[in-house]
Amino acid sequence: MHHSDLDQETQDQLDAAAFRRLLAHLDARKDVQNIDLMILADFCRNCLGKWYHAAARDAGVDISDNDARERVYGMPYAQWKAEHQTPASDEQMAAFKARKTSP
């Protein structure tokens, strides 16, 4: 079966399951810093929180930015930062800046 043959409900269920799996994977890899994700993939956990918030807004669901971010992080963002975020190294910052300036 081709993905375009799926009805919308099934596609939504599969999309939601894949998103939950992505969140579980990121939760299991707290050692992977947001800066690393930004350098390699041009998105991070914060981006996912913003996308989640936008999707809620588009669906008419009132959820705060902080609550959306907590859904992605599995805990309040401030707690995640305190427990898992490390300062970006000079090498990471250079790679991030180089990515932003390349075509």
NORCOR-V335161 format. One record per helix or strand of 3 or more residues. SS is the DSSP state (a for helix, b for strand). FROM is the first residue (numbers start at 1). LEN is the number of residues. If there is no record, write none. Layout:
ss=SS from=FROM len=LEN
ss=SS from=FROM len=LEN
This chain:
ss=a from=3 len=3
ss=a from=8 len=21
ss=a from=34 len=8
ss=a from=45 len=14
ss=a from=65 len=9
ss=a from=77 len=8
ss=a from=90 len=12
